[in-house]
Amino acid sequence: MTEPHVPTGPPASTEPPVNPPAHAPLHGLRVLDLATLFAGPLAATMLGDFGAEVVKVEHPQKPDPSRGHGPSKDGVGLWWKLLGRNKRAITLNLSRPGGRDTLLRLAATADVIIENFRPGTLEKWDLGWEELSAANPRLILTRVTAFGQFGPYAHRPGFGTLAEAMSGFAAITGEPDAPPTLPPFGLADSIAALATAYAVMTALAARERTGEGQVVDMAIIEPILTVLGPQPLWYDQLGHVQKRTGNRSANNAPRNTYRTADGSWVAVSTSAQSVAERVMRLVGRPDLIDEPWFATGAERAAHADVLDEAVGRWIAANTRTDVLAAFEKAEAAVAPVQDVRDVMTDPQYQALDTVTTVDDPELGPIRMQNVLFRLSSTPGAIRWAGRPHGADTESVLTELGLTPADLTALRAEGAL
């Protein structure tokens, strides 16, 4: 088992290093992050975590709204510290001629652009695929929008919430007699970010064979539909429409959340027949195992009231600590229902270094989620947290070859 990786942290100065470590798996990959809220930027973050050089391009007067989302400390948005990590931050007004020309120069040095403007916006600025690919035939242009680049909804404004509603997620989430339920966080955006990072790596792999770039069209309404499972197939073949079942499952039981004697909650799952049998022995109802209907998950689900009563009664008579210990001894699947306070002290998360500490020049030591997975030979790292708006404009553009006079002219034009 490999030891948990520890991020290197930012340098002593507020200027982050230009290049990721040479051993990083995505070292040498350059990504321009033109996107906002949240799928596109999160995909860029994931690439940066494993060594891509990510340049965050924001409007001079209208920065990425995530800088102002949620709580802040000393006027510094905390969400941005997570979403903006491992990114150099520059400003550029793409609607100005100087901003357009500068982006084309940047594009010529880049491997990937990630953007989430409404379809047609880049084209309006003469920055569509025709112009970008002319500047760099090897470029991967990644377009992340709510509904995709074509179709009757393509030009509508949209956010992840609409994808959570349209995909069928909300329709099956919640109690049977309650309204459909939306998640209280960016679920569809986060799933789309994972899919976008995967799409970028797939397009880069194709470029290795062809030598040419291409366009990635990512519609946020699609990845969440994929993770919902075989619902379209069930409907196509059987006319089956999944209903809301609360915490229960139509495929196995007992599967629910249960309150313990000390007022805590635990979640139990019995997707495997052997685990279901262990749970019933543990709670003192081995007789239910002999029922004809207990032999399959679907039949157990049809008798969820009986099983929930048996499991719930036993759990309600024991503290959370005792419940967890008994289930572990019985090799039955259980987990505490944790809030963020519990997550921060959970021993398994601590062992994995899932929530790690990053030194930040603005806020000092801050804790955030670590990189998404562990690689034994070429691990990822958080090199620095989100940078101030435009903090790296001069350094990035100077490296591009712009002179102080060029920067002054761009500022006068309103392009920076």
Buried (B, 14 or more C-beta within 10 A) or exposed (E): EEEBBEBBBBEEEEBBBEEBEEEBBBBEBBBBBBBBBBBBBBBBBBBBBBBBBBBBBBBBEEBBEBBEBEEBEEEBBBBBBBBBBBBBBBBBBBBBEBBBEBBBBBBBBBBBBBBBBBBEBBEEBBBBBEBBBEBBEBBBBBBBBBBBBEEEBBBEEBBBBBBBBBBBBBBBBBEEEEEBBBBEEBBBBBBBBBBBBBBBBEBBEBBEEEEEBBBBBBBBBBBBBEEBEEBEEEEEEEEEEBEBBBEBBBEBBBBBBBBBEEEBEBBBBBEEBEBBBBBBBBBEBEEBBEBEEBEBBEBBBEBBEBBBEBBBEBBEEBBBEBBBEBBEEBEBBBBBBBEEEEBEEBEEBEEBBBBBBBBBBBBEEBEBEBBEEBEEEEBBBBBBBBBBBBBBBBBBBEEBEBEEEBBEBBBEEEBB
